[in-house]
Amino acid sequence: MMITRIFLLITAIIYGGLGGWALIDPVSFVNEVGLTIKSVVGSSEIRSVYGGINLLIGLFALATIFQSKHEELFMKILIFIIIGILLGRIISLIFGELNSAFLLGFTAFEVVWFVTLYIHLNQMKKKIF
């Protein structure tokens, strides 16, 4: 399905791009997103959590474009990750920390991706082979 491939390509570009950026230049990455690094441990964590995980999501999305047999698995993994992120956003909202346009923009992106994944996964269950 072409719309799924477009979704996967956009996912690969966004997650792969952010992940690659955080892996290669964590200082620039944190400056742009409003975090700080105070030690090599912080730099390592940015490379690992933001860089490694996001890059692998992007690469898996790219691979899934060419190997559609992994589509459902990829989407289940991604929705699981996004649910965790949105849980953090909800807790941040409760504590009054979700108050910048930057964070609201990322949250809107995550909600759109969650809804898209949810709809697509539900449609996959209804396919008749």
Residue pairs with C-beta under 8 A, 6 or more apart in sequence:
4 68
4 71
4 120
5 65
7 116
7 120
8 61
8 62
8 64
8 65
8 71
8 74
9 61
9 62
9 65
11 57
11 58
11 61
11 78
11 113
12 58
12 59
12 61
12 62
12 65
13 58
14 58
15 54
15 55
15 57
15 58
15 61
16 54
16 55
16 57
16 58
16 59
16 61
16 62
17 58
18 29
18 50
18 54
18 58
19 50
19 51
19 52
19 53
19 54
19 55
19 56
19 57
19 58
20 51
20 55
20 58
21 28
21 29
21 51
22 29
22 46
22 47
22 50
22 51
22 54
22 55
23 47
23 51
23 52
23 55
24 51
26 37
26 43
26 46
26 47
26 50
26 51
27 37
27 43
29 46
29 50
29 51
30 36
30 37
30 46
33 102
34 100
34 102
35 46
36 42
37 43
37 46
53 81
57 77
57 78
57 81
60 70
60 74
60 77
61 74
61 78
63 70
64 70
64 71
64 74
71 124
72 121
72 124
75 117
75 120
75 121
75 124
76 121
78 113
78 117
79 114
79 117
79 118
79 121
82 110
82 113
82 114
82 117
83 114
85 110
86 107
86 110
86 111
86 114
89 98
89 103
89 107
89 110
92 98
92 103
97 103
98 104
98 107
